[in-house]
Amino acid sequence: MAERTPPSLSTDQVWAAITAASNAVLGHVTPAGAPRTSGVVYRSIDRRIYVAVAPGSWKDRHVRADGRVSMTILVRRGGPLALLFPIPPATITFHGTATVHPADEPAMGAILYRLSGLLPPNRRSSSVILEITPQDCFLTYGIGVSLGTMRVPEAARTRVPVG
């Protein structure tokens, strides 16, 4: 039987998992107050998360209007075993604030360079960058535990300070 004690994770371990992943679901609110989510590709740089989006897109408009977001990062598990069995990803969820930056803002130059693997060259100058700052705690599920332990919610989830 799997252990029922929550994993003991450090803030650094959670940030390492965030840095190693690149896919997430971004939650935001419309100006009318309706909740929305969008799949995004991101990069973690200096304990911030950066997402490039199209100017005028829903993500740009909604985040610009409110600035509050939530994010669930998907951390692939199972390696080759995932090709044979449906293994759900581990997750890291948090809420935070987001700031919208024009891509041509001088401070974004170094960020755009580090996002280059995620952003095609022809979109670099025509994008806006969401800078997301996590707040309070990360809620993790399946980080730092075995695949078998992921079947026991009490043992697979924990809260870790953002740091």
C-alpha positions as CSV (number, residue, x, y, z in Angstrom):
1,M,0.0,0.0,0.0
2,A,1.3,3.4,-0.9
3,E,2.4,5.8,1.9
4,R,-0.2,8.3,2.9
5,T,2.2,11.1,4.1
6,P,2.3,14.1,1.9
7,P,5.6,14.5,0.0
8,S,8.2,16.8,1.6
9,L,9.2,19.2,-1.1
10,S,11.3,22.4,-1.0
11,T,10.5,25.5,-2.9
12,D,13.7,24.9,-5.0
13,Q,12.4,21.4,-6.0
14,V,9.1,22.8,-7.2
15,W,10.8,25.6,-9.1
16,A,13.1,23.0,-10.7
17,A,10.1,21.0,-11.9
18,I,8.5,24.3,-13.2
19,T,11.7,25.1,-15.1
20,A,11.9,21.6,-16.6
21,A,8.4,21.7,-17.9
22,S,7.0,24.0,-20.6
23,N,3.2,23.4,-20.9
24,A,0.5,24.8,-18.7
25,V,-3.1,25.9,-18.5
26,L,-3.5,29.6,-17.8
27,G,-6.6,30.8,-16.0
28,H,-7.9,34.3,-16.4
29,V,-11.1,36.3,-16.1
30,T,-12.9,38.2,-18.9
31,P,-13.7,41.9,-18.3
32,A,-17.3,40.8,-17.6
33,G,-16.1,38.4,-14.9
34,A,-16.4,35.1,-16.7
35,P,-13.6,32.5,-16.1
36,R,-11.5,31.3,-19.0
37,T,-8.6,29.0,-19.4
38,S,-6.1,28.7,-22.3
39,G,-3.3,26.3,-23.0
40,V,0.1,28.0,-23.1
41,V,3.8,27.2,-23.6
42,Y,6.0,29.1,-21.2
43,R,9.5,29.5,-19.9
44,S,10.6,30.0,-16.3
45,I,13.3,32.7,-15.8
46,D,14.4,33.9,-12.4
47,R,11.3,32.6,-10.6
48,R,9.0,34.3,-13.0
49,I,7.0,32.7,-15.8
50,Y,6.9,34.2,-19.2
51,V,4.3,33.5,-22.0
52,A,4.3,35.1,-25.4
53,V,0.8,35.8,-26.8
54,A,-0.6,37.7,-29.8
55,P,-1.4,41.3,-29.2
56,G,-5.2,41.8,-28.9
57,S,-5.8,38.1,-28.2
58,W,-8.2,37.0,-25.5
59,K,-5.2,36.3,-23.2
60,D,-3.7,39.7,-23.8
61,R,-7.0,41.6,-23.3
62,H,-8.2,39.6,-20.3
63,V,-4.9,39.6,-18.4
64,R,-4.3,43.3,-19.2
65,A,-7.8,44.2,-17.8
66,D,-7.5,42.3,-14.5
67,G,-3.9,41.1,-13.9
68,R,-5.0,38.1,-11.8
69,V,-4.3,34.7,-13.1
70,S,-4.0,31.1,-12.1
71,M,-1.8,28.5,-13.7
72,T,-1.6,24.7,-13.7
73,I,1.7,23.4,-15.0
74,L,1.6,19.9,-16.5
75,V,4.7,17.7,-15.6
76,R,5.0,14.6,-17.7
77,R,5.4,11.4,-15.8
78,G,6.0,7.7,-16.7
79,G,8.7,7.9,-19.4
80,P,8.4,5.0,-21.9
81,L,5.7,3.5,-19.7
82,A,3.4,6.4,-20.7
83,L,3.4,5.0,-24.2
84,L,1.7,1.8,-23.0
85,F,-0.5,3.1,-20.2
86,P,-2.5,6.3,-19.7
87,I,-0.5,8.1,-17.0
88,P,-1.8,11.5,-16.1
89,P,0.7,14.3,-15.7
90,A,1.7,15.5,-12.3
91,T,0.7,19.1,-11.7
92,I,1.8,22.3,-10.0
93,T,-1.0,24.9,-9.5
94,F,-0.8,28.4,-8.2
95,H,-2.4,31.9,-8.5
96,G,-0.5,35.1,-9.1
97,T,-0.3,38.3,-10.9
98,A,0.5,39.0,-14.5
99,T,1.9,42.0,-16.2
100,V,1.7,42.5,-20.0
101,H,4.8,43.9,-21.7
102,P,5.2,44.9,-25.3
103,A,7.8,42.8,-27.0
104,D,9.7,45.9,-28.0
105,E,10.1,47.1,-24.5
106,P,13.8,47.4,-23.8
107,A,13.6,45.2,-20.6
108,M,12.1,42.4,-22.7
109,G,15.1,42.0,-25.0
110,A,16.9,39.5,-22.8
111,I,13.6,37.7,-22.1
112,L,12.7,37.4,-25.8
113,Y,16.2,36.0,-26.4
114,R,15.5,33.3,-23.8
115,L,12.0,32.6,-25.2
116,S,13.5,32.1,-28.7
117,G,13.0,28.3,-28.6
118,L,9.3,28.8,-28.0
119,L,8.6,31.8,-30.2
120,P,9.2,31.7,-34.0
121,P,11.4,34.6,-35.2
122,N,8.6,36.2,-37.2
123,R,6.5,36.6,-34.1
124,R,9.1,38.0,-31.7
125,S,8.5,41.7,-32.6
126,S,4.7,41.2,-32.9
127,S,4.0,39.5,-29.6
128,V,3.3,40.7,-26.1
129,I,4.9,39.0,-23.1
130,L,2.9,38.0,-20.0
131,E,5.2,38.1,-17.0
132,I,3.6,35.9,-14.3
133,T,4.6,36.1,-10.6
134,P,3.3,33.3,-8.5
135,Q,2.0,34.2,-5.0
136,D,1.6,32.4,-1.7
137,C,1.8,28.6,-2.2
138,F,2.2,26.1,-4.9
139,L,-0.2,23.2,-4.7
140,T,1.5,20.1,-6.2
141,Y,0.1,16.7,-7.1
142,G,2.5,13.9,-8.0
143,I,5.7,15.9,-7.7
144,G,8.4,14.0,-5.8
145,V,6.4,10.8,-5.4
146,S,6.3,7.4,-7.3
147,L,3.7,6.7,-9.9
148,G,2.0,4.3,-7.5
149,T,1.7,6.9,-4.8
150,M,0.0,9.2,-7.3
151,R,-3.1,7.0,-6.8
152,V,-3.3,8.1,-3.1
153,P,-4.4,11.8,-3.1
154,E,-3.3,12.4,0.6
155,A,0.2,11.1,-0.3
156,A,0.5,12.8,-3.7
157,R,-0.4,16.4,-2.9
158,T,1.2,19.1,-0.8
159,R,1.5,22.8,-0.5
160,V,4.9,24.5,-0.8
161,P,5.6,28.2,-0.3
162,V,6.4,30.1,-3.5
163,G,9.5,31.4,-1.7
